[in-house]
Amino acid sequence: MSLPTRLPSRRRWPWLVGAALLVLAVVVVWLVAADRSDDGDRSAAVNGPKTTPSPASASTSTPAAGGEAALTWTRLNGVRLPSSPTHGPRETAGGLARGFAHDELGAVLAAAHLSYRVSALPGPNVYRPTITQQTTGASVATLADVEANYNQRSTREGKPPGTPLTPSGAQILGYRLIAGDATGDQVVVRLCGQGPTVTGATAYYIQDHTMQWQGGDWRLRLPLPAAQVVATIDDCTTLPGA
């Protein structure tokens, strides 16, 4: 059915009034939306755009499992490491890490921190005291190997003596307890992560760390076994915030 080409004069005013009200409503809605947009623009101009702190410049905290204290992830010379006010480390003076809890998460955090600090990456000011004071087993032989590795890499990278090396890009993602008791004298912690391979590809890896409780803190047994590339780390417990 087609509409008439001309409305009868007695029905013209209601139609015009309705159309005007519709146009007015559209204009009001547009003005409100524009005003909100302007408010957002003014807020951005005054306060700056909302940004998320970069992991390289700020720590990030994520609640741990079971409602325990949060894990804080901090970059140390480019390497991201977890810590907890409850499980440690409680002392980090001089770039070292001491004071871990005598429990599962304390052993895991100790494995993460000490394994990084016994490598050549942080430099001799960190790996020397860590190896000589916070490890057991083949400490002397490991220190000699790390010294040689550091000297070779620092020369290749053109680093001044004593400064940290360029990190490899490996990232800890989780862990698994392999053997022992974290409330006893010894536990084997498997750290699970992701990082680049020698070919430049990214892969999952695992590395086992034997932790021994001595003198009121965890110590890392040396030498560390080599990390192994694996297809999946689904059997590992993910660290909150990793």
C-alpha positions in Angstrom: 0.0 0.0 0.0 1.5 3.4 -1.0 1.5 6.6 1.0 -0.5 9.6 -0.3 1.6 12.2 -2.0 0.1 14.9 0.2 -1.2 14.6 3.7 -4.6 16.2 4.5 -4.2 19.6 6.0 -5.8 18.6 9.3 -3.1 15.9 10.0 -0.1 18.0 8.9 0.7 19.7 12.2 1.0 16.5 14.3 3.3 15.0 11.7 5.6 18.1 11.7 5.7 18.2 15.5 6.7 14.6 15.7 9.4 15.0 13.1 10.8 18.0 15.0 10.9 16.2 18.3 12.7 13.3 16.7 15.3 15.6 15.2 15.7 17.3 18.5 16.2 14.0 20.3 18.9 13.0 17.9 20.7 16.3 18.4 20.6 16.0 22.1 22.0 12.5 22.0 24.8 13.6 19.7 25.6 16.6 21.9 25.8 14.3 25.0 28.1 11.9 23.3 30.3 14.7 22.0 30.5 16.2 25.4 31.6 12.9 26.9 34.2 12.5 24.2 35.5 16.0 24.9 35.7 15.1 28.6 37.8 12.1 27.7 40.0 14.3 25.5 40.4 16.9 28.2 41.2 14.3 30.8 43.9 12.8 28.5 45.3 16.3 27.8 45.5 17.1 31.5 46.5 13.7 32.9 48.1 12.1 29.9 47.1 8.8 28.3 46.5 5.8 30.6 49.6 3.7 30.5 50.6 0.3 32.0 54.0 0.3 33.7 56.7 -1.4 31.7 58.1 -4.6 33.3 61.5 -3.1 32.6 60.8 -0.1 34.7 58.4 -1.2 37.4 57.6 -4.3 39.5 54.3 -6.1 39.1 52.5 -7.9 41.8 50.2 -10.9 41.3 48.3 -12.8 44.1 49.8 -16.2 44.8 47.8 -19.3 45.1 45.8 -20.0 48.2 45.4 -16.3 49.1 49.0 -16.0 50.2 51.1 -12.9 49.8 51.5 -11.6 46.3 54.5 -12.5 44.1 56.3 -9.4 42.8 58.1 -9.8 39.5 61.2 -7.5 39.2 63.7 -7.2 36.4 67.3 -7.6 37.5 69.7 -6.7 34.8 66.9 -7.5 32.3 66.0 -10.9 33.8 62.5 -11.1 35.4 62.5 -12.8 38.8 59.7 -13.5 41.3 59.8 -12.6 45.0 57.5 -12.6 48.0 57.4 -10.7 51.3 56.5 -14.0 53.0 58.7 -16.5 51.1 61.7 -14.4 50.1 64.1 -13.2 49.4 64.1 -11.0 52.4 67.6 -9.5 51.8 68.7 -8.3 48.4 71.6 -5.9 49.4 74.5 -5.8 46.9 72.5 -7.7 44.3 72.4 -10.9 46.3 69.4 -12.8 47.4 69.0 -14.3 51.0 66.4 -15.2 53.4 64.0 -17.7 51.9 61.2 -19.5 53.7 61.6 -23.1 54.7 58.6 -24.3 52.5 57.7 -25.1 49.0 57.5 -21.6 47.5 60.5 -20.5 49.5 62.5 -23.3 47.8 61.2 -22.5 44.4 62.0 -18.8 44.8 65.5 -19.7 46.1 66.1 -21.9 43.0 65.0 -19.1 40.7 67.2 -16.4 42.3 70.3 -18.5 43.0 70.4 -20.2 39.6 70.5 -16.8 38.0 73.1 -15.5 40.4 75.5 -18.4 39.9 75.6 -17.8 36.2 77.9 -15.3 34.4 75.0 -13.0 33.6 74.9 -10.7 36.7 78.7 -10.2 36.7 81.4 -11.2 39.2 80.2 -8.8 41.9 77.1 -11.1 42.2 78.1 -14.6 41.1 81.3 -14.7 43.2 79.7 -14.2 46.6 76.7 -16.3 45.6 78.8 -19.3 44.6 81.1 -19.1 47.5 78.5 -18.5 50.2 75.2 -19.9 49.0 75.9 -23.1 47.3 77.1 -26.7 48.1 78.8 -29.3 46.0 81.3 -28.4 43.3 81.4 -24.7 44.1 85.1 -24.2 43.3 85.0 -25.9 39.9 81.8 -24.1 39.0 83.3 -20.7 39.9 86.2 -21.4 37.6 83.9 -22.3 34.8 81.7 -19.2 35.3 84.8 -16.9 35.5 86.0 -18.2 32.1 82.5 -17.9 30.6 82.1 -14.3 31.9 85.5 -13.3 30.6 84.8 -14.7 27.1 81.3 -13.2 26.8 82.1 -9.8 28.2 85.0 -9.5 25.7 82.7 -10.6 22.9 79.9 -8.2 24.0 82.4 -5.3 24.6 81.3 -5.0 28.2 83.4 -3.1 30.8 84.9 -5.4 33.4 82.5 -6.3 36.2 79.3 -5.3 34.4 76.4 -7.6 33.8 76.1 -9.5 30.5 73.3 -9.3 28.0 70.5 -11.6 29.1 69.5 -14.5 26.9 65.7 -13.8 27.1 64.8 -16.9 29.0 61.8 -16.5 31.3 60.7 -18.7 34.3 57.0 -19.6 34.0 56.5 -22.3 36.6 57.9 -25.2 38.7 57.4 -28.8 39.8 58.7 -30.6 42.9 60.6 -33.7 41.7 61.8 -35.2 44.9 62.4 -34.6 48.6 60.5 -32.4 51.1 60.5 -28.6 51.1 60.1 -28.6 54.8 63.0 -30.9 55.3 66.7 -30.8 54.5 66.6 -31.3 50.7 64.2 -30.9 47.8 64.6 -31.0 44.0 62.8 -28.2 42.3 62.2 -28.3 38.5 62.0 -24.8 37.0 60.0 -24.6 33.8 60.3 -21.8 31.4 60.5 -20.5 27.9 63.4 -19.0 25.9 65.3 -18.8 22.7 67.3 -21.8 21.5 70.7 -21.7 19.7 68.9 -21.5 16.4 66.9 -18.4 17.5 63.6 -20.3 17.8 61.5 -20.1 21.0 61.1 -23.3 23.0 60.0 -24.6 26.4 62.7 -25.8 28.8 63.1 -27.5 32.2 66.0 -27.5 34.6 66.3 -29.4 37.9 67.7 -27.7 41.0 68.7 -29.5 44.1 68.1 -27.2 47.1 69.6 -28.0 50.5 68.5 -26.3 53.8 71.6 -25.2 55.7 72.2 -22.5 58.3 68.7 -21.3 58.2 68.4 -20.8 54.4 68.3 -22.6 51.1 71.5 -23.4 49.2 71.9 -24.5 45.6 73.8 -27.7 44.9 76.4 -27.4 42.1 77.0 -28.1 39.4 73.6 -27.5 37.8 72.4 -30.0 35.2 72.0 -28.6 31.7 68.5 -27.3 30.8 66.5 -29.5 28.5 64.3 -28.4 25.7 60.8 -30.0 26.0 57.6 -30.0 23.9 55.4 -28.9 26.8 55.5 -27.8 30.4 51.8 -28.6 31.1 52.8 -30.7 34.1 54.4 -27.7 35.8 52.6 -25.3 38.3 52.4 -21.8 36.8 53.8 -19.1 39.0 51.2 -16.3 39.4 52.1 -13.3 37.2 54.6 -15.3 35.0 
